[in-house]
Amino acid sequence: MVTEPSEQSEVVAICLLAGKIMLQSGAETYRVEDTMKRMAAALGLPYSHSYVVPTGIFFSVDAVEPAKLIRISERTTDLDKVSEVNAVSRRIGQRQLTAQEAHKLLIEIEGKPSGYTFAVQLGAAALSSSCFTIMFGGGWGDFIPALICGGIGHASVILFHRWVRVKFFAEFTASFVIAMLAFFLVYVGAGFERDKIIIGSVMPLVPGLLITNAVRDLMAGHLVSGLSKGAEAFLTAFAIGTGVAVVITLLL
């Protein structure tokens, strides 16, 4: 049992950092809460309480110490970091790490860049767009146009998000670019079925992990997180659909 205030503050800092990394990297709400609780118990604070929503983490260890809050403003998908934090949590539970060693490891995990470079992400998005186009009934003549549209669309969503820190605007603009490019490629004879090209190219923008996490949080009883993630996924889908619809309205 941790009794010294300094030791208690260190444990709280470790749990909050672990929760922050997991939530920013795309982990489910209930997984974040469970990991923080297990880490606190293993480090000598068995009576901890955590409340996690997509934009913040509240954590308390007793009735005397005030609850701590961390604001989460940026969220992405990096399941490697989620796995690494879970590994640290398990090692703490098995008494293989001290609090200081765990804190150092978590700081290193937080500072690590994404496991995939921009070029790798671009290539994966482009190739998956082509494969989705074929899967949805497009011909092999649409493979290369979908490859181009998907790659440029993925690059657009990243670049626009850097310029304008509004996620839905970036997704709307990227889908608009994809649809315009698909119409152009079909017009010049480089592609044949623009609807299949557009559908395949926007698939990398679809928030699949967000939808899955929303359902899992709802099933776990985290209604606030589940509904908020579901609303975010709906707005993302709405932005993608609106970008395509604007192009169709203008050009047809």
N, C-alpha and C positions, 0 to 999 in steps of 0.2 A: 504493500500500500504506500502510495506517495503521500508524504505529509508536508514536506517543505514547500513553501510558496513558489520558490524558483524552479523546483523540479516539476511542480504541477503546471506552471506556465509553459515549461518546455514541452511537456506531454501535450498540452492543449495546442501549442504551435505546430507540433508534428502532425496531430490529427487533422487540424485545419488545412495544413499544406497538402496532405494526402488527399483530403476531400476536394480541395480546389483543383488539383491536377486531374483527378478522375472526372470531375464534373465538366471541366473545360475540354476534356478529351473525348467526351461523348458517352460516359458511363451512365447507367440508369440511376435514378434517384435512390431507390432502395438499396442498391449495391454500395453507393457512396455512404449512406447512413450505416449500413452493416459493417463496412470496413472501418469507419471511424470508431464505432463502438467497440469492435474487437481489438483494435490497436490500443485504445485507451485502457481497456481491461487488462491487456497483456503488459502494459507499462505501469500498472499499479493504480488505475482509476476505474474501478468496476462500475461506478454509478454515474455514467455519463449520459447525456441526452443530446441528440442532434436532430435538427429539422432542416431539410434540404429542399430547395426549390430551384428551378433552372437558373435563376438570377442571383442566388445567394445561399449562404450556409450559416446557420445558427448552431452554436455548440456551447454546452454548459456541462460542468463536472460536479457541482454541488450547489446548495442553496446560498452559500456565502459568496463565492466567486461570481462576479457578473458574467453573463453570457457573452460570447464573442461572436462577431459577425464578419464574414468575408463576402464582398460583392463580386459577382461573376458577370463580366461584361462581354467577354469573347468566348465563344464555344466553337469547337471544331471536331473533327473525327480523327482520333489517333489512338487506336485500340492497343498499340504497342505500349504506350504510356500507362494505360489502364492495367494491362497485364503486369507491367513492371511494378506498379504500386501494390497490386495484389500480392506479388512475390515478396515485396518488402514486408507487407502485413503478415504473411505466413511465417516469414523468418523471425519476426518479432514474437509471434505466438509460440514459436518453437524455442524461444530464448537464444537464438543465434545472433541477435543484434542488440546492442545497447541503444538507449535513446539517442545518444550523440551520433552513433554510426547510422542509425535510421534517418535522422534529420539530414545528415550529410548526403546520403543516398537520394533522398527525396529532392533536395536542392539540385543535385546533378540531373535527376530525371526531368525536373521542371525546366532546366536550362537547355536540355537537348533539343536540337532542331528536329523537324519532322523527318521520319525515316525515309521519306520519298521526296526526291528533288522535283522541281517544277517540270523538268523535261520528262521524268518518269510519269508524273500525274497526267501530263498532257498526252503522252503516248497511250496510257491506259484508257483515258477518256475517249480518245479518237478511235482506238481499236474496239472498245466496247460499243461505241456508237454504231460502227459498221456491223458488228455482230448482231446488235439489237435490230438493226434495219433488216437484215436477212431473216431473223427470227420472226419478225412481224409481217413477213410476206414480201419484202422487197427483193428485187432481182440482183444478180451479181454486178450488173451495170450500175447499181446504186451504191456499191460497196465503197468505192473511192470517194464519191461525193459526200457520203455520210462520214467517212474518215476525216475529210476536210472540215465539214460543218461541226462535227463533235469536238475536234481539236480546237478550232477557233472559238467555239462556244465556251468551252471550259476555260480557255485563256481569258476570254472576255469577262466571265464572272469573277475571276480572281483579280484582274486588273481594275475593273469597275468598283469592286469592293474596296480596293486600296484607295481609290480616288474619292468615293462617296461611301461613308461608313454606314450605309443603309443596306442591309442584306437583301431585302426584297427588291429594291431598285436595281441592284446588280443582277439578280436573277431575271427580272423583267427585261433588262437591256440585253442580257446574254441570249435569252430565248428570241428576242426580236432580231438580233444579229443572225442567229441560226436560221430562222425562217426566211429572212431576206436573202441570205446566201444560198439556201436551198432553192428558192424561186429563181435566182440568177443562174445557178448551175443547170437547172432543168431548162431554162430559157435558151442557154447557149448550146444545149445538147450534150452536156457532160453527165446528166442524170436523166432518169425516166419517171420515177414516181416520187414527187416531192412530198406527199403526205407520209410515205414510209421513211423518207430521209429525215424529215422533221421529227417524227416520233422517235426514231432511233437516236437522233442526235441530242434530244432533250433528256433522254433517260439518265445520263450521268448527273443531271441537275436535280433529279427527283429525290426528295429527302427520305430514302428508304429506312436508314437507321433511326431517324427521328420518329417516324411512324411506329417502328417496332418498339422503341423505348417508351413511347406514349402508351401503347397497348400494355406493355409489361408493367409499367408503373400503375396503370389503372387496375390491372389484375392483382397487383400487390397492395392495393388500398391507398396509394398515394394519389388522391383525386386531383389536388391542385396541380401537381407536377404533370400528371397524365393529361389533364385538360389543356394546360398551357402549352405543352409540347405538341399536342394534337392541333391546337389553334395555330401554332407556328408552322407546322407541316402543311396545314390547309392554306395559309397565306402564301407559303412558298409555291405550292401547286397552283394557286390562283395567279401569282405573278408570272409563272411560266406560261400558263394558258393565256393570260392576257397579252403577253408579248407576241405569241404566235397569232392570236386572234386579230391584233392590230394590223399585222402584215397581211393576213388573208383579207381583211376588210378593205385595206388600201389597194391591193393588187388584183382582187377578183371582182 
